[in-house]
Structure formats: C-alpha cells, structure tokens
Amino acid sequence: MLVSAKEMLEKAKEGKYAVGQFNINNLEWTKAVLQAAQESKSPVILGVSEGAGKYMTGFKTVSAMVKAMLEEMKITVPVALHLDHGTYEGCYKCIEAGFSSIMFDGSHYSIEENVEKTRELVKICHEKGMSVEAEVGSIGGEEDGVIGLGECADPNECKAVADLGVTMLAAGIGNIHGKYPENWPGLRFDVLDAIQQKTGKMPLVLHGGTGIPDDMIQKAISLGVAKINVNTECQLVFAEATRKYIEAGKDLEGKGFDPRKLLAPGTEAIVQIVKEKMELFGSAGKA
C-alpha cells in the first residue's frame, strides 16, 4: 500500500537523516529501487517526472504497476509514489491516478499565482491524505527540456509557501539537475540555514542530488534537508553496466540478447547505487 511522504519525512527531519527520492523510468527501475529499499529496510519515495509518466504511457499505468509490485514483491517498507516537478494539470492527473504524493512546481509563475495554485492543491491533497511538495527559486540544470542556472530561494518567499500547509519545500540553494560543471561553487549553506530558520519543522528537499559531495549532503541534512532527489546517477550506472555487457559480447553468447539478461546488469547496478545512497542519507534501517 502506498503512503503519503508526510510521516516518513517528519521522522527523518526529527532523526536528522534524509529519505531518498529515486526517479523511476520503467519496470526495471521500479523493481530495482523497491528491492534496494526492502533490503536496506529504508523508507523510499518513487519519483515520476511528467516526461517519464508519458514514456510509461500515463500515470495510471505507473500507479497500477507500482501498487501491484508492492504486493508481488511483498514490500513492507513505507513507499510513496510522487509526481516530480508537476505542472498544475499533471498534479490533477496524478491525484486521479492514485499517486500518494505530488510536487507542484509553480516556480515559473508569479509568487501570487504560485501561492494561489499551491493553496488549492494543498486543500485537495489534505482531503485525500496525500503529501504536497512546493518549490521556491528554480533549481538549475536541465530537466525535461527546462534549463536554468539555479537561483537561490528567498527565505521570506519560502515561509509564505510553507505557511500554505505544504508537507515539504524544495528551495534552490545553488543545486542543479544533471551533472555539475567543473566550476560549480557548491551549495549555499547560509541560504539553507536562513530558510530553515523561517520554516521551522518543515522538511526541506534537495533536488539534483547526483554529484553533490558526500560531506555537503551530510551538512545539508544537518540543516533540515529531509528528502534528497537522485535521478542522473541511477541512469549513469545503468548505462555503464549495460555498455560493459554489450562490449564484452555477452549479448551474442547463447540467449544473452534476451532482455531479461541484457537488462539484468544495469538493474543490479541501480540496486547497488540506491543502497549506497540510503546508507549515506542515513535512512537505511529506519523502516
């Protein structure tokens, strides 16, 4: 059974650890992340971007697959199914499809319109027992065709959005999606600290978790980050393991071309990286 991310994140914030959101792209990805969570005894958030939802034919397909897998794989750890960077329309589709959590990314609207739409979605999600993530200040890098340099959020705007009753808040602190450039100056802990002081117990979210050094991740957790999003790293290890399999000519041996064999090394690589992240974030053994 899917759960809202509310309780797992409140526990994480209190316990000074973070729950990972791992984006899923297909059946292998979903299976790998769930397996890693169960083996690590860690709560987990499955993130689905609008692009990935479309790729998997729609949010109803994703929701049905995840719910069935929880049952078939006998998953006992808390699992939230979360829309990542959702549009206003996308949020409604996921509410209807049976997701347990949504992120409304209203960062490209004026703060007034962002507040108005967030307030409306919060009301509906509260009635349905779903968690809601909001974003203030855009996260840099490229995500589904949107490119930004990553602005730092204004702590006062963060407080205004937090006060709407959202479950968690993604605030830009110099983090970006995708690979970090060589000259990246690092996370702005002063901004993160100022945001936490204004938002209190609200769990904060760090997007673009791939490529941030471990010590920075741990410092961010100590300053109130309770959810960390990882996507690119899983894609990189999956591609690398698949490439090695093909370069070694294993797809040409016997039935090595069978997708169950061809995709197995990449899937296993995702299981391993997700387990490593759960250790790093401190969520392993917390379910």
C-alpha angles and dihedrals in degrees: 000000000000118000135199115259091234101094096039091052096045089052090047094050091049093045093046096240133106134233115226123233107208116191116230125212105173144345095294092051093049094047092048095050093046091048091050092049093049093047091046092044088231133144111241142194118214109210122206120189119206089249092053091046090054091046090055088052096257145328094276090061091050093048093048093047094049094046091049092048092053087058099040094045092043092233112188101173119094111271126188122193107213135186109228119216093348125192118226090259092044091055091057091048091053093046087054093044093057103255114159097217140023139194115212109201103201093154092117093056123081110273089252094055092041088054093047095050093042091052091052094049092046090056093052094044093049089054090051096043093246127141123237130209121196130191131220121186115014121272110231132234128053123308120168091337097314112121123193137157096228119256124211113246122244107245091218092054088048090055092048091054094041089054090061089076100258115160097226138005130221109205125183111240099165094292121137138195119248126014117348116240120243093252096049107143095213135241120325101235092175089062092045091051092049090049093050091050090056097041100041114187095007110124109240124216128221113205122195095039094166113100099011107129115252094244091054090049091053093047090050090053090051087055096055106281107142101165127049123187120219124182115127094054093058090049092051096050092044091053093045095051092046092049092051091050092053095040089054087056093239092138087065096053115092108308093342090131091067105116090229088062097033094054097038098088092049092047091050089049089057091050090054097046092047090051090050091051092049089055092048094047091047095236096116111111093013097108 
